[in-house]
Amino acid sequence: FTKPKDEPPVKYNDGAEVSNATIGGGSIINGKIEGSVLFRRVYIGENTVIKNSILMEGCYIGNDCVVENAILDKNVVVTEGKSVIGLADTPLVVKKNDVI
């Protein structure tokens, strides 16, 4: 038996651009996603760019942010206007429940 995790489908608001990405249910997308994996219940703010990254369940990325070459664990919050940028061969890893 598995525990059902019934979530609404992904919501793509005006201004959302998604290419080559896998996005879990319950997520809300307002920005640009490229080559990334987003787990369930991830929020992406307006004018935000997510590129080549993995965002675990419950991450919140504010408006005007950049997340590139990064792995964000569960419930990470990136506040408005911040950047989280790693290297292509060495991604930046942010631990669970961190606020940036």
N, CA, C and O of each residue as an XYZ file, in Angstrom:
400
protein
N       0.835     -1.181      0.000
C       0.000      0.000      0.000
C       0.880      1.244      0.000
O       1.930      1.286      0.641
N       0.437      2.229     -0.716
C       1.164      3.505     -0.721
C       0.224      4.605     -0.262
O      -0.987      4.538     -0.470
N       0.791      5.598      0.354
C       0.002      6.732      0.824
C      -0.251      7.669     -0.362
O       0.697      8.152     -0.981
N      -1.522      7.926     -0.681
C      -1.791      8.805     -1.817
C      -1.408     10.253     -1.493
O      -1.616     10.728     -0.377
N      -0.869     10.915     -2.450
C      -0.502     12.321     -2.289
C      -1.248     13.091     -3.369
O      -0.668     13.522     -4.365
N      -2.530     13.250     -3.150
C      -3.371     13.917     -4.133
C      -3.119     15.410     -4.118
O      -3.393     16.083     -3.124
N      -2.610     15.917     -5.193
C      -2.313     17.333     -5.345
C      -3.036     17.830     -6.595
O      -3.277     17.051     -7.517
N      -3.380     19.109     -6.637
C      -3.944     19.641     -7.882
C      -2.871     19.650     -8.964
O      -1.686     19.544     -8.650
N      -3.257     19.775    -10.220
C      -2.247     19.816    -11.278
C      -1.392     21.076    -11.178
O      -1.727     22.005    -10.444
N      -0.305     21.098    -11.910
C       0.580     22.262    -11.927
C      -0.173     23.460    -12.496
O      -0.908     23.332    -13.475
N       0.014     24.626    -11.877
C      -0.635     25.850    -12.349
C       0.413     26.733    -13.025
O       1.380     27.163    -12.397
N       0.205     26.994    -14.311
C       1.097     27.861    -15.077
C       0.409     29.212    -15.248
O      -0.556     29.324    -16.003
N       0.894     30.226    -14.560
C       0.307     31.564    -14.656
C       0.886     32.314    -15.851
O       1.817     31.835    -16.499
N       0.328     33.501    -16.144
C       0.841     34.337    -17.233
C       2.314     34.615    -17.000
O       2.721     34.905    -15.876
N       3.109     34.530    -18.046
C       4.538     34.773    -17.919
C       5.351     33.531    -17.647
O       6.580     33.597    -17.611
N       4.695     32.393    -17.454
C       5.420     31.146    -17.206
C       5.970     30.597    -18.524
O       5.263     30.539    -19.530
N       7.241     30.199    -18.500
C       7.872     29.564    -19.651
C       8.572     28.307    -19.145
O       9.411     28.374    -18.246
N       8.222     27.160    -19.727
C       8.799     25.899    -19.273
C       9.318     25.121    -20.471
O       8.605     24.929    -21.456
N      10.578     24.669    -20.379
C      11.129     23.818    -21.429
C      12.019     22.749    -20.795
O      12.834     23.035    -19.918
N      11.841     21.511    -21.260
C      12.661     20.385    -20.830
C      12.678     20.246    -19.302
O      13.747     20.180    -18.694
N      11.500     20.201    -18.691
C      11.405     20.135    -17.229
C      10.334     19.126    -16.808
O       9.371     18.872    -17.532
N      10.534     18.562    -15.618
C       9.542     17.701    -14.997
C       9.078     18.407    -13.735
O       9.893     18.785    -12.894
N       7.745     18.589    -13.599
C       7.206     19.374    -12.486
C       6.120     18.582    -11.783
O       5.197     18.074    -12.420
N       6.233     18.478    -10.452
C       5.281     17.726     -9.643
C       3.992     18.491     -9.390
O       3.954     19.716     -9.500
N       2.945     17.766     -9.052
C       1.639     18.337     -8.786
C       1.646     19.315     -7.619
O       2.465     19.212     -6.706
N       0.721     20.260     -7.668
C       0.594     21.246     -6.604
C       1.539     22.420     -6.745
O       1.532     23.321     -5.907
N       2.351     22.428     -7.788
C       3.303     23.523     -7.998
C       2.637     24.695     -8.707
O       1.670     24.526     -9.450
N       3.177     25.887     -8.459
C       2.690     27.108     -9.111
C       3.882     27.766     -9.788
O       4.884     28.074     -9.141
N       3.768     27.977    -11.092
C       4.875     28.496    -11.885
C       4.516     29.864    -12.443
O       3.521     30.016    -13.151
N       5.347     30.872    -12.113
C       5.167     32.218    -12.644
C       6.366     32.657    -13.482
O       6.272     33.640    -14.216
N       7.481     31.951    -13.387
C       8.721     32.351    -14.056
C       9.146     31.386    -15.141
O       8.318     30.694    -15.733
N      10.446     31.343    -15.399
C      11.017     30.533    -16.472
C      11.751     29.323    -15.881
O      12.598     29.471    -15.000
N      11.413     28.118    -16.380
C      12.030     26.876    -15.939
C      12.682     26.226    -17.151
O      12.059     26.095    -18.205
N      13.940     25.820    -16.996
C      14.657     25.233    -18.121
C      15.555     24.090    -17.628
O      16.405     24.294    -16.761
N      15.364     22.895    -18.180
C      16.214     21.757    -17.874
C      16.271     21.392    -16.408
O      17.350     21.105    -15.890
N      15.135     21.397    -15.724
C      15.117     21.188    -14.277
C      14.057     20.174    -13.857
O      13.175     19.805    -14.632
N      14.175     19.733    -12.597
C      13.184     18.844    -11.994
C      12.650     19.538    -10.750
O      13.417     19.903     -9.859
N      11.329     19.721    -10.689
C      10.682     20.331     -9.527
C       9.749     19.298     -8.909
O       8.900     18.734     -9.600
N       9.901     19.050     -7.627
C       9.049     18.095     -6.936
C       7.698     18.745     -6.617
O       7.381     19.811     -7.144
N       6.907     18.104     -5.757
C       5.554     18.590     -5.443
C       5.582     19.897     -4.656
O       6.530     20.176     -3.922
N       4.535     20.683     -4.820
C       4.273     21.910     -4.056
C       5.433     22.916     -4.082
O       5.812     23.448     -3.039
N       5.990     23.173     -5.257
C       7.052     24.168     -5.418
C       6.434     25.441     -5.980
O       5.634     25.392     -6.915
N       6.809     26.578     -5.408
C       6.313     27.873     -5.888
C       7.468     28.625     -6.543
O       8.544     28.755     -5.960
N       7.236     29.118     -7.755
C       8.218     29.905     -8.487
C       7.619     31.276     -8.747
O       6.576     31.388     -9.392
N       8.284     32.337     -8.242
C       7.780     33.700     -8.359
C       7.952     34.296     -9.748
O       8.516     33.672    -10.647
N       7.457     35.507     -9.901
C       7.510     36.228    -11.178
C       8.936     36.673    -11.489
O       9.707     37.009    -10.590
N       9.274     36.670    -12.783
C      10.599     37.084    -13.271
C      11.724     36.258    -12.660
O      12.847     36.746    -12.539
N      11.446     35.031    -12.278
C      12.432     34.127    -11.699
C      12.867     33.117    -12.755
O      12.055     32.656    -13.557
N      14.163     32.776    -12.748
C      14.705     31.813    -13.702
C      15.288     30.621    -12.934
O      16.130     30.790    -12.052
N      14.831     29.425    -13.281
C      15.351     28.179    -12.713
C      15.982     27.414    -13.873
O      15.299     27.088    -14.844
N      17.282     27.125    -13.779
C      17.969     26.478    -14.894
C      18.874     25.357    -14.378
O      19.668     25.559    -13.459
N      18.742     24.174    -14.985
C      19.579     23.015    -14.674
C      19.655     22.739    -13.174
O      20.744     22.579    -12.623
N      18.506     22.684    -12.518
C      18.462     22.520    -11.069
C      17.440     21.473    -10.643
O      16.582     21.063    -11.424
N      17.554     21.051     -9.382
C      16.589     20.144     -8.774
C      16.050     20.831     -7.531
O      16.816     21.208     -6.645
N      14.723     20.995     -7.462
C      14.081     21.617     -6.302
C      13.169     20.573     -5.660
O      12.210     20.111     -6.278
N      13.475     20.210     -4.425
C      12.703     19.195     -3.722
C      11.358     19.768     -3.243
O      11.067     20.951     -3.419
N      10.571     18.908     -2.647
C       9.213     19.225     -2.211
C       9.140     20.457     -1.314
O       9.928     20.607     -0.380
N       8.178     21.342     -1.614
C       7.873     22.471     -0.742
C       8.783     23.677     -0.864
O       8.698     24.581     -0.033
N       9.642     23.731     -1.858
C      10.522     24.899     -2.017
C       9.716     26.121     -2.436
O       8.729     26.011     -3.164
N      10.150     27.284     -1.967
C       9.511     28.549     -2.308
C      10.592     29.475     -2.854
O      11.542     29.816     -2.149
N      10.442     29.879     -4.111
C      11.398     30.782     -4.746
C      10.650     32.078     -5.040
O       9.672     32.079     -5.788
N      11.114     33.184     -4.450
C      10.431     34.470     -4.575
C      10.580     35.094     -5.957
O      11.097     34.470     -6.884
N      10.121     36.331     -6.078
C      10.187     37.070     -7.339
C      11.614     37.518     -7.640
O      12.410     37.732     -6.725
N      11.932     37.657     -8.925
C      13.218     38.189     -9.394
C      14.425     37.404     -8.876
O      15.437     38.007     -8.522
N      14.338     36.079     -8.826
C      15.434     35.231     -8.350
C      16.046     34.445     -9.503
O      15.443     34.301    -10.566
N      17.263     33.939     -9.270
C      17.931     33.053    -10.226
C      18.438     31.841     -9.454
O      19.155     31.983     -8.463
N      18.066     30.656     -9.909
C      18.580     29.409     -9.348
C      19.149     28.621    -10.523
O      18.417     28.219    -11.428
N      20.466     28.405    -10.499
C      21.122     27.738    -11.615
C      22.153     26.744    -11.091
O      22.927     27.048    -10.183
N      22.147     25.549    -11.682
C      23.078     24.483    -11.288
C      23.059     24.272     -9.776
O      24.102     24.309     -9.124
N      21.867     24.051     -9.224
C      21.719     23.901     -7.775
C      20.778     22.750     -7.442
O      19.927     22.362     -8.242
N      20.958     22.219     -6.239
C      20.049     21.222     -5.680
C      19.538     21.790     -4.371
O      20.312     22.006     -3.439
N      18.224     22.035     -4.297
C      17.610     22.585     -3.090
C      16.804     21.480     -2.416
O      15.904     20.905     -3.028
N      17.126     21.181     -1.154
C      16.415     20.148     -0.406
C      15.020     20.649     -0.028
O      14.638     21.755     -0.412
N      14.269     19.862      0.708
C      12.884     20.185      1.069
C      12.758     21.518      1.802
O      13.596     21.874      2.630
N      11.694     22.240      1.477
C      11.264     23.451      2.177
C      12.302     24.568      2.211
O      12.336     25.345      3.166
N      13.140     24.661      1.198
C      14.095     25.764      1.105
C      13.360     27.004      0.603
O      12.532     26.912     -0.304
N      13.660     28.161      1.190
C      13.056     29.436      0.777
C      14.157     30.329      0.235
O      15.160     30.571      0.908
N      13.967     30.818     -0.979
C      14.871     31.802     -1.569
C      14.072     33.098     -1.636
O      13.099     33.202     -2.383
N      14.495     34.089     -0.845
C      13.732     35.336     -0.753
C      13.929     36.187     -2.002
O      14.827     35.942     -2.808
N      13.086     37.170     -2.140
C      13.017     38.012     -3.331
C      14.365     38.620     -3.726
O      15.082     39.189     -2.902
N      14.686     38.478     -5.025
C      15.873     39.109     -5.572
C      17.187     38.391     -5.347
O      18.234     38.929     -5.707
N      17.182     37.197     -4.768
C      18.417     36.468     -4.454
C      18.802     35.525     -5.593
O      17.962     35.138     -6.406
N      20.089     35.161     -5.638
C      20.599     34.215     -6.634
C      21.278     33.045     -5.935
O      21.997     33.224     -4.953
N      21.036     31.844     -6.458
C      21.693     30.628     -5.980
C      22.293     29.996     -7.229
O      21.581     29.379     -8.022
N      23.612     30.150     -7.403
C      24.251     29.707     -8.638
C      25.455     28.826     -8.322
O      26.374     29.233     -7.611
N      25.430     27.620     -8.863
C      26.545     26.689     -8.714
C      27.255     26.525    -10.043
O      26.922     27.197    -11.020
N      28.226     25.640    -10.081
C      28.949     25.354    -11.316
C      28.315     24.157    -12.013
O      27.677     23.325    -11.369
N      28.488     24.071    -13.319
C      27.881     22.985    -14.087
C      28.375     21.615    -13.617
O      27.598     20.661    -13.574
N      29.660     21.508    -13.263
C      30.189     20.221    -12.826
C      30.171     20.043    -11.306
O      30.447     18.951    -10.808
N      29.847     21.113    -10.564
C      29.749     21.051     -9.106
C      28.533     21.865     -8.659
O      28.668     23.039     -8.315
N      27.346     21.250     -8.660
C      26.160     22.019     -8.280
C      26.200     22.471     -6.823
O      26.770     21.791     -5.969
N      25.600     23.606     -6.550
C      25.484     24.130     -5.190
C      24.348     23.378     -4.497
O      23.256     23.261     -5.054
N      24.594     22.871     -3.296
C      23.567     22.108     -2.553
C      23.146     22.931     -1.349
O      23.986     23.368     -0.562
N      21.828     23.144     -1.205
C      21.265     23.889     -0.075
C      20.487     22.903      0.779
O      19.635     22.167      0.281
N      20.796     22.896      2.101
C      20.186     21.887      2.982
C      18.739     22.220      3.346
O      18.269     23.346      3.179
N      18.067     21.208      3.843
C      16.659     21.255      4.209
C      16.327     22.431      5.127
O      17.065     22.720      6.069
N      15.213     23.106      4.846
C      14.648     24.202      5.646
C      15.494     25.473      5.686
O      15.216     26.346      6.509
N      16.506     25.618      4.842
C      17.311     26.847      4.816
C      16.537     28.008      4.207
O      15.689     27.811      3.336
N      16.830     29.201      4.662
C      16.264     30.424      4.096
C      17.412     31.265      3.552
O      18.354     31.594      4.273
N      17.323     31.603      2.284
C      18.390     32.383      1.650
C      17.851     33.766      1.320
O      18.577     34.599      0.778
